[in-house]
Amino acid sequence: MPATNPMVKLEADEFCDDTDLVTNLVTKQKARLERAY
């Protein structure tokens, strides 16, 4: 997962024990990237 945003990486590290939260975070990040293009 490319964490170009330091805050995103912090959130991912913080919730690394909860797969659902990480998956949700990645899904949101993918949605943001798709909107950017």
N, C-alpha and C positions, 0 to 999 in steps of 0.2 A: 504494500500500500504506500504510494508516494505521498509522504506527509510534507508537502512544501510549506504548509502553514504551521508554524511552531505550536499554535494553540490546538490545532487538530491532532498533532502528535501527542501533546500532553493528554488530551481527552482519551485518545486511543490507549495510551499507557495506563491511565487511571482505571479504565474499565476493561483491561485486558483479561480479567477473570470472568467477565460476563460476555459470552459470545453474542447474545442477542443485542446487547448495547453496541458492541463493536460492529456487528453487521448493519445495525441501524445507522451508525455513524458513517460507515462506508457507503451505504445506499444514498444517504443525504449528500455526501461529497460527490458521488457519481452524478447525481441529479444536478448539482451546481455546475459541474464540468460540462454536462450536456447542454445546459442553458447558456453557458458561456460561448459555446460554438453554435 
